[in-house]
Amino acid sequence: MDLYCSGSGYNMTCASDEYPSVWENYVVVRIDFGDYICDQGALFDTPCVRYFGGSPSQYSFFLPDYYCPKYGSTCERAR
């Protein structure tokens, strides 16, 4: 089995399916009974789109389903 590893500072993280650093700015959250992937690397509010599994690189955040504030807990549906 091959392992893909990413280093960060003095830590090394490995996974069998993809480089862990692929997930560095992304998080999967539950909103209204659905899974959404959010891009926390965005400049302002965090855009979130419906998540169906797989790598974050296959998702586009250009037209998000939700925006979540960087500091707070209430996400709002994108218009």
Beta strands, then each sheet from edge to edge (+ up, - down):
strand 1: 4-8
strand 2: 11-15
strand 3: 26-31
strand 4: 34-39
strand 5: 46-50
strand 6: 66-68
strand 7: 76-77
sheet 1: 1+ 2-
sheet 2: 3+ 4- 5+ 6- 7+
end
